């Protein structure tokens, strides 16, 4: 995984206004089928990780448990545990960087 490039892409998506952050906002957008990719931090609670994973699977959005809250803070400037990527292009690029 190319972690640094993936985090840079998250920052770019944030500046482009293509990210939704926070658990509840992300879940609402998943339900509307607007989220292409969900990222949950490794230091989020197991309950949060499972909830987002299940919602993503049900609504057919990709979900990764990657990065720490500190890494997300460095990338997007906000301490978040859940991020939704709204743009398919950004989502595809970040997924390829994460999976290698």
CORHU-V386292 format. One record per helix or strand of 2 or more residues. SS is the DSSP state (alpha for helix, beta for strand). FROM is the first residue (numbers start at 1). TO is the last residue. Records with the same first field share a line. If there is no record, write none. Layout:
SS: FROM-TO  FROM-TO
This chain:
alpha: 3-15  23-31  46-58  69-76  88-99
beta: 19-21  37-40  62-65  82-85
